[in-house]
Amino acid sequence: MAQPYDLIVIGTGTAATVSATRCRAAGWRVAVIDHRPFGGTCALRGCDPKKMLVAAAEVIDGVSRMHQVDVVQGQSAIDWAALQRFKRSFTDPVPDKRERMYRDHGINTYHGKARFTGPNRITVNGEALEAKQFVIAAGAEPAPLPIDGAEHLTLSDAFLELESLPKRLVLVGGGFIGFEFAHVAARAGAQVTILNRGPRPLKNFEPELVDALVRRGEGIGIELHCGHEVKSICPDNDEYTVHATAPDGEATFAAACVVHSGGRVPAVADLDLDAAGIAYEKFHIGRNPYLQSTSNPAVYIAGDAGAPPLPLTPVAALEANAVASNLLDGNHQTVDYAGIPTAVFSVPALARVGLLEAEAKEQGLKYRVNHQMVPDWYSARRANEPCYAYKVLVEEETDRVLGAHVVGPDAVEIVNLFGLAMRTGLKAADLAYATFAYPTWASDLESMLP
């Protein structure tokens, strides 16, 4: 006989934790299932461990910038093994702490792969479970790449666990992961090449600001090749040869390690969605505005597993809260994705919130824009930072901020302020009225307004 629950949640990351604990607090009988260590992508294999590696790159970059003006003498270097130990001081305790938290809340935990066997039934390690409701919050995983020899790729999860850093890296994909890993690895002493299939990297960011970041990367030895589609990866003694089609024909690259940085997809392929009558296309589950499956009303999908417009941890929390509200009180809550910032944690960082200028034009909006490269502003000069630029769009009629884009140190914190304005209805004039401590990066915001 199947073990009965009110709610079964697949996954143990942010979206899973929020939905499970809220429903349990309402008295529901709840279980969570995960075949990986409890804690989810952000805490174990994504945002948090990645940012701990970035911290070392930021220090090295700061020393280098000050060395260029003879303020700091000598050079520093990253001890990769020590950096990994530092990172693990955060990540290693997470699984036990997360599982203990679930048990303290009275939530049953299961380790293993979940597979649907019916609209309201699931198995894990051969044990049958059934529930009135399900939440799929299984996160995302590296997208399959149609490359001969793809088994030789080092996945992003594995890169974060490398005990030693290979001297020559090829990163397959010029998106978030590719740029973030490249900026860490290059500053740790590796030779880094990014191969991007499309004509431009980081296509979801303003091209002028991306160009500035690319130039900054070139200054530390990062090679970027656009229009290069990787076709095969071949072992070559202790290294690999990467074969790609290029605008001028064929190209080959040698590497000690070839890293998958070609994006992620919802981690739902092994759930046997057909058995539960859950409609999907490729890796994307169909869901209605209430984040409920369009074909199985017992199932809701939250976080990266649902392929949200912004695959971010704060979005996972927003979606999970909406799901919990809809489970407890019936479908009534949707998610407002406006004004949510996103960033590439390179060094320096690249951040955006709201519309790109191309999107504003496509929508026929009338706006004013302020865009400048400002390495001569005091905030950049103080840090000897050559890469500092912004673009801000404000709607003519309403004075609302349509989009804000910044590349430079603390770019994310500046964009956070623009995001707050967008989510709370503050106008550009309201931002201009604010008085920030000076000199700070935030105090540059007023000068960025068009």
Sequence and secondary structure as in RCSB ss.txt:
>XXXX:A:sequence
MAQPYDLIVIGTGTAATVSATRCRAAGWRVAVIDHRPFGGTCALRGCDPKKMLVAAAEVIDGVSRMHQVDVVQGQ
SAIDWAALQRFKRSFTDPVPDKRERMYRDHGINTYHGKARFTGPNRITVNGEALEAKQFVIAAGAEPAPLPIDGA
EHLTLSDAFLELESLPKRLVLVGGGFIGFEFAHVAARAGAQVTILNRGPRPLKNFEPELVDALVRRGEGIGIELH
CGHEVKSICPDNDEYTVHATAPDGEATFAAACVVHSGGRVPAVADLDLDAAGIAYEKFHIGRNPYLQSTSNPAVY
IAGDAGAPPLPLTPVAALEANAVASNLLDGNHQTVDYAGIPTAVFSVPALARVGLLEAEAKEQGLKYRVNHQMVP
DWYSARRANEPCYAYKVLVEEETDRVLGAHVVGPDAVEIVNLFGLAMRTGLKAADLAYATFAYPTWASDLESMLP
>XXXX:A:secstr
  EEEEEEEE  SHHHHHHHHHHHHTT  EEEEESS TTHHHHHHSHHHHHHHHHHHHHHHHHHHHHHTTSS S 
    HHHHHHHHHHHHTTHHHHHHHHHHHTT EEEES EEEEETTEEEETTEEEEEEEEEE   EEE     BTG
GG B HHHHTT SS  SEEEEE  SHHHHHHHHHHHHTT EEEEEESSSSSSTTS HHHHHHHHHHHHTTT EEE
ES EEEEEEEETTEEEEEEEETTEEEEEEESEEEE S EEES TTS GGGGT  EETTEE B TTSBBSS TTEE
E GGGG  SS  HHHHHHHHHHHHHHHHH S      TT  EEE SSSEEEEEE  HHHHHHTT  EEEEEEE T
TSHHHHHTT    EEEEEEETTT BEEEEEEEETTHHHHHHHHHHHHHHT BHHHHHH    SSSSGGGHHHH  
